Amino acid sequence: MPGHHGTRFQYGTDLPHMHAPIVFVTDFGADDTYAAALAAACWRVDPGLTALAGMHGVPPGDVLAGAYHVKAIAQALPPGAVICAVVDPGVGTERRAIAVEAGGLRCVAPDNGLASYLWAESDPRQRRCVALRTPPEASATFHGRDVFAPAAARLATGHSLDDLGDPIDAPPRLCEDAFATTAKDQTELAGVVCAVDHFGNAITTVRAADLRGRAVAAVEWPGGATTTTVRTYQEIAHGLAVLTGSAGHLEIAARGRAAATIGGPQPHDPVRLRLRP
């Protein structure tokens, strides 16, 4: 797990000469040079770094979707890896730039909720956060290149959070809609669609852990509903069904097509789950 108070990470006890990998999660897309500039900025710190384009397809400015994708990719990363997350509609404003240690990983991001799941679902005893120092020459419109990528590169080469900034007593900001709410009588859960994946599955903010072992009776959203629950996509005979996806979130899905094409919810649509007694 991450060291505290200036302790440096050593990535790979068997291969101590190796740097930690850096994985990007951004809304930069593939049609501009912004994504490539992140990797280039890392290589300016150390040309030997491994920088992976984990996900540049977050919908523009969609922090909630970005937070989900940070969580999803974090589940596959080895301890000590660095996530450089940049979905930053407030770039250049007074919003903080942060670096966190949580769940055995490090993540640099704007303090706007991108680290919501990574932070909230990790052991409170082994997580911390610092405010990154913004260089005076940083572009007011591209902190991804001038703040976050260099910070990620320094972490990957063995620097600690304390080398990058000052500790923050308060936790990082969490997305307001990132976590499901429970009705007072415990019979319903309310959430939103946080992301729609490449296959058209509508991924919600309701997590399997939120069910606490209870079964789903029905899921409702504006203009639609389903009472079918399945374990795999192949089990969906027709119409729409609910299942638990690989990141532990409930999804509304169709078989072989996007859920929205047959009345499924859209991104950020509210969803309500009715639970069996």
BALO-926973 format. One record per residue: residue in three letters; x, y, z of N, C-alpha, C in turn. Coordinates in steps of 0.2 Angstrom, whole numbers, padded with zeros to 4 digits, always signed. Atoms other than C-alpha are relative to their C-alpha. Layout:
! BALO-926973
ALAXYZXYZXYZ;...
***
This chain:
! BALO-926973
MET+0004-0006+0000+0000+0000+0000+0004+0006+0000;PRO-0004-0006+0000+0005+0018-0002+0004+0002+0006;GLY-0003-0002-0006+0018+0025+0010-0002+0007+0002;HIS+0002-0007-0002+0015+0041+0020+0005+0004+0002;HIS-0005-0005-0003+0024+0057+0024+0006-0001-0003;GLY-0007+0000+0003+0037+0057+0011+0003-0007-0003;THR-0002+0007+0002+0039+0038+0008-0001-0001-0007;ARG+0000+0001+0007+0043+0034-0010-0003-0007-0002;PHE+0003+0006+0003+0034+0021-0020+0006-0004-0003;GLN-0004+0004+0004+0045+0007-0027-0004-0005-0004;TYR+0005+0004+0004+0036-0001-0041+0003-0007-0002;GLY-0003+0007+0002+0039-0020-0043+0006-0002+0005;THR-0005+0002-0004+0049-0028-0029+0005-0005-0004;ASP-0005+0004+0003+0057-0040-0041+0003+0003-0006;LEU-0003-0004+0005+0060-0027-0054+0001+0007+0002;PRO+0000-0006-0003+0065-0012-0044+0002+0006-0005;HIS-0002-0005+0004+0072-0003-0059-0006+0003-0005;MET+0006-0002+0004+0055-0002-0068-0004+0006+0003;HIS+0005-0005-0002+0044+0013-0067-0007-0002+0000;ALA+0007+0002+0000+0026+0012-0063-0004+0003-0006;PRO+0003-0002+0006+0014+0013-0078-0005+0006+0002;ILE+0005-0006+0000+0003+0029-0081-0005-0002-0005;VAL+0006+0002+0004-0014+0026-0088-0005+0007+0000;PHE+0004-0006+0001-0025+0041-0095-0007-0002+0000;VAL+0007+0000+0001-0043+0044-0093-0002+0007-0001;THR+0002-0007+0002-0049+0059-0102-0006+0001-0004;ASP+0005-0001+0005-0062+0067-0113+0003+0003-0006;PHE-0004-0004+0006-0049+0073-0126-0002-0003-0007;GLY+0001+0003+0007-0055+0061-0140+0006-0002-0004;ALA-0005+0002+0004-0045+0055-0154+0001+0005-0006;ASP+0000-0005+0005-0047+0070-0166+0004+0006+0000;ASP-0005-0005-0002-0035+0082-0158+0006-0002+0002;THR-0007+0002-0003-0017+0082-0152+0000+0000+0008;TYR+0000+0000-0007-0023+0084-0134+0003-0006+0004;ALA-0001+0006-0003-0022+0066-0129+0008-0002-0001;ALA-0007+0001+0001-0004+0064-0137+0004+0004+0004;ALA-0004-0004-0004+0002+0079-0128+0001-0002+0007;LEU-0001+0002-0006-0001+0071-0112+0006-0005+0001;ALA-0005+0005+0000+0010+0056-0116+0007+0004-0001;ALA-0006-0003+0001+0023+0068-0123+0003+0004+0006;ALA-0002-0003-0006+0023+0078-0107+0003-0004+0005;CYS-0003+0006-0005+0026+0062-0097+0007-0001-0002;TRP-0007+0002+0003+0041+0058-0109+0005+0005+0001;ARG-0004-0005-0001+0048+0075-0106+0004-0001+0007;VAL-0002+0001-0006+0050+0070-0088+0005-0006+0000;ASP-0004+0006+0000+0057+0053-0092-0002-0004-0006;PRO+0002+0004+0006+0057+0045-0110-0001-0007+0001;GLY+0001+0007-0001+0057+0028-0102-0006-0002+0003;LEU+0006+0002-0003+0040+0029-0095-0005-0003-0004;THR+0006+0004+0003+0025+0018-0100-0006+0004+0001;ALA+0006-0004+0000+0010+0029-0104-0005-0003-0004;LEU+0006+0003+0003-0006+0021-0109-0006+0004-0001;ALA+0006-0003+0001-0021+0028-0117-0006-0004+0002;GLY+0005+0004-0003-0033+0020-0106-0007+0001-0002;MET+0007-0002+0002-0049+0030-0111+0001+0007-0001;HIS+0000-0007+0002-0049+0046-0120-0007+0002-0003;GLY+0007-0001+0003-0068+0044-0125-0005+0002+0005;VAL+0005-0003-0005-0076+0051-0109-0004+0006-0004;PRO+0004-0005+0003-0091+0062-0115+0003+0007+0002;PRO-0003-0006-0002-0084+0080-0115-0003+0003+0006;GLY+0002-0003-0006-0085+0088-0098-0004-0004+0005;ASP+0004+0004-0004-0094+0073-0091+0004-0003+0006;VAL-0004+0002-0005-0086+0071-0074-0002-0006+0003;LEU+0003+0006-0003-0098+0058-0067+0002-0006-0004;ALA-0002+0006+0004-0094+0046-0082+0008-0001+0001;GLY-0008+0001-0001-0075+0050-0080+0001-0003+0007;ALA-0002+0003-0007-0076+0045-0061-0002-0008-0001;TYR+0001+0007+0001-0084+0028-0067+0005-0003-0003;HIS-0005+0003+0004-0071+0025-0080+0007+0000+0004;VAL-0006+0001-0004-0057+0029-0067-0001-0006+0004;LYS+0001+0006-0005-0065+0016-0055+0001-0006-0004;ALA+0000+0006+0004-0067+0003-0069+0007-0002-0002;ILE-0007+0002+0002-0049+0004-0075+0005-0001+0006;ALA-0004+0001-0006-0042+0005-0057+0000-0007+0002;GLN+0001+0007-0002-0049-0012-0054+0005-0005-0003;ALA-0004+0004+0004-0037-0019-0067+0007+0001+0001;LEU-0007-0002-0001-0021-0010-0062+0004-0003+0005;PRO-0004+0002-0005-0007-0016-0052+0001+0005+0005;PRO-0002-0005-0006-0002-0008-0035+0005+0004-0002;GLY-0005-0005+0001+0008+0008-0037-0001+0003-0007;ALA+0001-0003+0007+0001+0012-0055-0003+0007+0001;VAL+0002-0007-0001-0003+0030-0058-0006+0001-0006;ILE+0006-0002+0005-0020+0036-0066+0001+0008-0001;CYS+0000-0007+0002-0019+0053-0075-0007+0002-0003;ALA+0007-0001+0002-0038+0058-0075-0001+0008-0002;VAL+0001-0007+0002-0042+0074-0085-0007+0001-0003;VAL+0006-0002+0002-0060+0079-0087-0001+0006+0004;ASP-0001-0006-0003-0059+0097-0083-0003+0006-0002;PRO+0003-0006+0003-0072+0109-0088+0002+0007+0004;GLY-0002-0006-0004-0066+0121-0074+0008+0002+0000;VAL-0007-0002+0000-0048+0122-0080+0002+0007+0000;GLY-0002-0007+0000-0039+0138-0076-0004+0004+0005;THR+0003-0003-0006-0051+0142-0062+0003-0001+0007;GLU-0003+0001-0007-0049+0142-0043-0001-0008+0002;ARG+0000+0007-0002-0053+0123-0043+0007-0003+0001;ARG-0007+0003-0002-0039+0113-0035+0002-0005-0005;ALA-0003+0006+0003-0028+0101-0044+0003-0004+0006;ILE-0001+0004-0006-0025+0086-0033+0004-0006-0002;ALA-0003+0006+0000-0015+0070-0031-0002-0004+0006;VAL+0002+0005-0005-0022+0055-0021+0003-0006+0000;GLU-0002+0007-0001-0016+0039-0014-0007-0004+0002;ALA+0006+0004-0002-0031+0026-0013+0000-0006-0003;GLY+0000+0007+0003-0033+0008-0015+0006-0003-0003;GLY-0006+0003+0003-0015+0005-0018+0003+0004-0006;LEU-0001-0003+0006-0015+0017-0033+0001+0007+0001;ARG-0001-0007+0000-0010+0035-0036-0004+0003-0006;CYS+0004-0003+0005-0021+0047-0046+0001+0008+0000;VAL+0000-0007+0001-0019+0065-0052-0006+0002-0004;ALA+0007-0003+0003-0035+0075-0057-0002+0006+0003;PRO+0003-0006-0003-0044+0091-0055-0005-0002+0006;ASP+0004+0002-0006-0053+0091-0038-0008+0002-0002;ASN+0007-0001+0002-0071+0090-0046-0004-0006+0000;GLY+0004+0006-0001-0076+0073-0042+0002-0006-0004;LEU-0002+0006+0004-0066+0062-0054+0003-0006+0004;ALA-0003+0005-0005-0058+0053-0039-0006-0003+0004;SER+0005+0001-0005-0075+0050-0031+0000-0008+0002;TYR+0000+0007-0002-0076+0031-0032+0007-0003+0002;LEU-0007+0002-0002-0057+0028-0031+0001+0002+0007;TRP+0000-0003-0007-0058+0038-0015-0005-0004+0005;ALA+0005+0003-0005-0074+0032-0007+0000-0007+0001;GLU+0000+0007-0001-0072+0014-0010+0007-0003+0002;SER-0007+0003-0002-0054+0012-0003+0000+0001+0008;ASP-0001+0001-0007-0048+0009+0015+0002+0007+0002;PRO-0002-0007-0002-0049+0026+0024+0007+0001+0004;ARG-0007-0001-0004-0033+0022+0034+0006+0000-0005;GLN-0006+0001+0005-0023+0020+0018-0001+0005-0006;ARG+0001-0004+0005-0028+0035+0008+0002+0007+0002;ARG-0002-0007-0001-0022+0053+0007+0000+0004-0006;CYS+0001-0005+0006-0023+0069-0004+0004+0006+0001;VAL-0004-0006+0000-0012+0083-0008-0002+0005-0006;ALA+0002-0004+0005-0015+0099-0018+0006+0001-0004;LEU-0006-0001+0005-0003+0100-0033+0002+0007+0000;ARG-0003-0007+0002+0008+0115-0036-0001+0002-0007;THR+0001-0002+0007+0003+0124-0052+0006+0004-0002;PRO-0005-0004+0002+0018+0130-0061-0002+0007-0003;PRO+0002-0006+0002+0017+0149-0065-0001+0000-0008;GLU+0000+0000+0008+0020+0145-0084-0005-0004-0003;ALA+0005+0004+0002+0006+0133-0085-0006+0003-0004;SER+0005-0003+0004-0007+0136-0099-0007+0000+0004;ALA+0007+0000-0004-0024+0142-0091-0005-0005-0003;THR+0005+0004+0004-0033+0131-0104+0003-0008-0001;PHE-0002+0007+0001-0022+0115-0103+0004-0003+0006;HIS-0003+0003-0006-0018+0109-0086+0002-0007-0001;GLY-0002+0007+0002-0018+0091-0093+0007-0001-0002;ARG-0007+0001+0003-0002+0094-0102+0005+0003+0005;ASP-0005-0004-0003+0006+0107-0090+0000-0002+0008;VAL+0000+0001-0008+0001+0101-0072-0001-0008+0001;PHE+0002+0007-0002-0007+0083-0072+0005-0005-0003;ALA-0004+0005+0003+0004+0074-0084+0007+0000+0003;PRO-0007+0000-0003+0021+0080-0077-0001-0003+0008;ALA+0001+0003-0007+0014+0076-0059+0000-0007+0000;ALA+0001+0007+0001+0009+0059-0065+0007-0004-0001;ALA-0006+0003+0001+0026+0056-0072+0005+0000+0006;ARG-0004+0000-0006+0035+0061-0056-0002-0005+0005;LEU+0003+0006-0004+0024+0049-0046+0003-0007-0003;ALA-0002+0007+0003+0028+0035-0059+0008-0001+0001;THR-0007+0001+0000+0047+0038-0057+0002+0000+0007;GLY-0002+0001-0007+0046+0036-0038-0001+0006+0005;HIS+0001-0005-0004+0042+0053-0031-0007-0002+0005;SER+0006+0000-0005+0029+0054-0016-0005+0005-0001;LEU+0004-0005+0000+0014+0064-0015+0003+0007+0003;ASP-0003-0006-0003+0023+0076-0003+0005+0003-0004;ASP-0004-0004+0004+0035+0080-0016-0003+0004-0005;LEU+0004-0003+0005+0021+0086-0027-0004+0006+0002;GLY+0004-0005-0002+0011+0097-0016-0001-0001+0008;ASP+0001-0001-0008+0004+0101+0002-0006-0004+0002;PRO+0006+0004-0003-0008+0089+0012-0006+0004+0000;ILE+0006-0003-0001-0026+0093+0012-0004-0004+0005;ASP+0004+0004-0005-0036+0089+0027-0007-0002-0002;ALA+0007+0002+0002-0053+0089+0019+0001-0006-0006;PRO+0000+0005+0005-0057+0074+0007-0001+0003-0007;PRO+0001-0003+0007-0057+0077-0012-0008+0001-0001;ARG+0007-0001+0002-0073+0083-0019-0003-0007-0003;LEU+0004+0006+0003-0086+0069-0023-0006+0002-0005;CYS+0005-0001+0004-0098+0069-0037-0007+0000+0003;GLU+0006+0000-0003-0115+0074-0031-0005-0006-0001;ASP+0004+0005+0002-0124+0060-0041+0003-0007+0000;ALA-0004+0007+0001-0111+0046-0039-0002-0005+0004;PHE+0002+0006-0004-0119+0036-0026-0008+0000+0001;ALA+0008+0001-0001-0137+0029-0024-0002+0002+0006;THR+0004-0002-0006-0149+0035-0011-0005-0006+0001;THR+0005+0005-0002-0160+0023-0001-0006+0003+0003;ALA+0006-0002-0003-0178+0026+0003+0000-0001+0007;LYS+0001+0001-0007-0183+0028+0021-0002-0007+0002;ASP+0003+0007-0002-0192+0011+0021+0004-0005-0003;GLN-0005+0004+0002-0177+0003+0013-0003-0005-0006;THR+0003+0003+0006-0188-0003-0002+0002+0002-0007;GLU-0002-0003+0007-0181+0008-0016+0007+0003+0001;LEU-0007-0003+0001-0164+0014-0022-0001+0005-0006;ALA+0000-0004+0006-0162+0029-0033+0007+0002-0002;GLY-0006-0002+0002-0148+0033-0044-0001+0003-0007;VAL+0000-0002+0007-0143+0039-0062+0004-0004-0004;VAL-0005+0003+0004-0135+0033-0077+0006+0004-0001;CYS-0006-0003-0001-0117+0037-0075+0004+0000-0007;ALA-0003+0001+0006-0111+0030-0092-0003-0004-0004;VAL+0003+0005+0005-0116+0021-0108+0006-0002-0003;ASP-0007+0002+0003-0102+0010-0114-0001-0001-0008;HIS-0001+0001+0008-0097+0005-0132-0005-0004-0003;PHE+0005+0004+0003-0110-0008-0133-0007+0002+0002;GLY+0006-0003-0001-0124+0003-0127-0003-0002+0006;ASN+0002+0002-0006-0126-0004-0110+0000+0007+0005;ALA+0001-0006-0004-0133+0010-0098+0002-0002+0007;ILE-0003+0002-0007-0122+0009-0082-0002+0005+0005;THR+0003-0004-0004-0130+0016-0067+0005+0001+0006;THR-0004-0001-0006-0123+0023-0050-0002-0005+0005;VAL+0002+0005-0005-0132+0009-0041+0005-0006+0000;ARG-0005+0006-0001-0119-0004-0035-0003-0006+0003;ALA+0003+0006-0003-0122-0022-0031+0001+0000+0007;ALA+0000+0000-0007-0116-0018-0014-0005+0004+0003;ASP+0006-0004-0002-0130-0005-0012-0006-0005+0001;LEU+0005+0005-0001-0142-0020-0013+0000-0003+0007;ARG-0001+0004-0007-0136-0028+0003-0003-0006+0000;GLY+0003+0007+0000-0141-0045-0003-0007+0000-0002;ARG+0007+0001+0002-0159-0040-0008+0000+0000-0008;ALA+0001+0001+0007-0166-0044-0025-0004+0006-0003;VAL+0004-0005+0003-0172-0032-0038-0006-0002-0003;ALA+0006+0002+0003-0190-0032-0042-0002+0003-0006;ALA+0002-0004+0006-0191-0018-0055+0005+0005+0000;VAL-0004-0006+0001-0180-0004-0062-0004+0004-0005;GLU+0004-0005+0004-0189+0012-0069+0005+0005-0002;TRP-0003-0006+0003-0183+0026-0079-0005+0004-0004;PRO+0005-0003+0004-0191+0040-0088-0002-0003-0007;GLY+0002+0003+0006-0202+0032-0101+0001-0008-0001;GLY-0002+0007+0001-0197+0014-0097+0001-0003+0007;ALA-0001+0004-0006-0195+0000-0085+0001-0007-0002;THR-0001+0007+0002-0190-0018-0084-0001-0004+0007;THR+0000+0004-0006-0193-0032-0071+0004-0006-0001;THR-0004+0005+0002-0181-0044-0079+0007+0001+0003;THR-0007+0000-0002-0164-0048-0070+0003-0006-0003;VAL-0004+0006+0002-0151-0059-0077+0007+0001+0002;ARG-0007+0000-0002-0133-0064-0074+0005+0002-0006;THR-0004-0001+0006-0126-0063-0092-0004+0003-0005;TYR+0004-0003+0005-0130-0053-0107-0003-0006-0005;GLN+0002+0006+0004-0133-0070-0116-0007-0002+0002;GLU+0007+0002-0003-0148-0073-0104-0006+0004-0002;ILE+0006-0005+0002-0158-0058-0111-0003-0003-0006;ALA+0004+0003+0006-0171-0066-0122-0002+0005-0004;HIS+0003-0006+0004-0179-0050-0128-0001+0006+0005;GLY+0002-0006-0004-0182-0032-0122+0007+0002+0004;LEU-0005-0002-0004-0172-0025-0108+0001-0004+0007;ALA-0001+0003-0007-0164-0032-0092+0005+0003+0004;VAL-0005-0003-0005-0154-0028-0077+0005-0005+0002;LEU-0006+0005-0002-0137-0036-0073+0005+0004+0004;THR-0005-0003-0003-0122-0032-0063+0006-0001-0004;GLY-0006+0000+0005-0107-0027-0074+0006-0001+0004;SER-0006+0002-0002-0089-0030-0072+0003+0005+0006;ALA-0002-0005-0005-0086-0014-0061-0004+0000+0006;GLY+0005+0000-0006-0100-0019-0049-0005+0004+0000;HIS+0006-0004+0000-0113-0007-0055-0005-0003-0004;LEU+0006+0003+0004-0130-0012-0061-0001+0004-0007;GLU+0001-0002+0007-0133-0010-0080-0007-0002-0002;ILE+0006+0001+0004-0148-0009-0090+0002-0002-0007;ALA-0003+0002+0006-0144-0019-0106-0005-0004-0004;ALA+0004+0004+0005-0152-0027-0122+0005-0005-0002;ARG-0004+0005+0003-0145-0042-0131+0002+0002-0007;GLY-0003-0001+0007-0134-0038-0146-0002+0007-0003;ARG+0001-0007+0002-0139-0019-0147+0000+0004+0006;ALA+0000-0005-0006-0139-0003-0137-0007+0000+0003;ALA+0006+0000-0003-0152-0002-0124-0004+0006-0002;ALA+0004-0005+0002-0157+0015-0129-0004+0000-0007;THR+0004+0001+0006-0163+0009-0146-0006-0003+0001;ILE+0006+0003-0001-0177+0000-0138-0003+0002+0006;GLY+0003-0003-0005-0182+0012-0125+0004+0001+0007;GLY-0004+0000-0006-0168+0011-0113+0002+0007+0002;PRO-0001-0007-0002-0162+0026-0103+0006+0003-0003;GLN-0005-0004+0002-0150+0040-0108+0005+0002+0005;PRO-0005-0002-0006-0134+0046-0099-0004+0005+0004;HIS+0003-0004-0005-0139+0055-0083-0007+0000+0001;ASP+0007+0001-0002-0157+0049-0083+0000-0003+0007;PRO+0001+0003-0007-0163+0045-0066-0003-0007-0001;VAL+0002+0007+0000-0166+0027-0062-0003-0001+0007;ARG+0002+0002-0007-0176+0019-0047-0001-0007+0000;LEU+0001+0007-0001-0175+0002-0041-0005-0002+0005;ARG+0004+0003-0005-0189-0007-0032+0003-0007+0002;LEU-0003+0006-0002-0182-0021-0021-0005-0004+0003;ARG+0004+0005-0003-0190-0037-0015+0000+0000+0007;PRO-0001+0000-0007-0194-0038+0003+0005-0005+0003;
***
